[in-house]
Amino acid sequence: MRLINVHDAKTNFSRLLELAHAGEEIVLAKAGKPYARLVPLAADHGKRRPGRLTGCVADTFFEPLPETELAAWEAP
């Protein structure tokens, strides 16, 4: 963790972004007191994979609807 004053952060912002992107935590200080934190974004998990949530939906979800509900969907 690095503690950097705001004035120095303004001067070296691009370098601090690179350090944060590389995984380092940068704490920005105002008048010597910690004020904000510069951290990397969470990693992208890539493309979606079908079937990843298998088992998250109850089996009753796939049962046929009752006749009264079917009639309500088919009514004009």
Buried (B, 14 or more C-beta within 10 A) or exposed (E): EBEBBEEEBEEEEEEBEEBBEEEBEBBBBEEEEEEEEBEEEEEEEEEEEEEEEEEEEEEEEEEEEEEEEEEEEEEE
